[in-house]
């Protein structure tokens, strides 16, 4: 919810790039973990970044899609989300 608000209120590109950076830092932390506590913290940071990537993708696709193709886009995103979960 936080990243959705940020994507609509601020620059979408910067918010999306920040989400990717946070995800990369979480992956780096997880990869360099020497204990399970650090691994859990790294995975939590990774999850925060990933929570910003999906809304960013939706906002970017909404911006570049013509209004006539938006129902098809939403159907494809819904189907992919259904398969993913």
C-alpha angles and dihedrals in degrees: 000000000000094000092046089058091045092049092053096040102040137032108307095211094054093045091049092048090048089053091051090048092051090049091050092049090050090051091048091050091048093047094050095043117134095184138033091248092060090045091054091048090049092050090050091053089047090053092051091054093046089051087063097047097063097052089044091055091049093050093046093048090047090053096050098040123091115240091245091059098045096092090053090048092051091048091052092047091049092050093048091048090050092052092045094054 
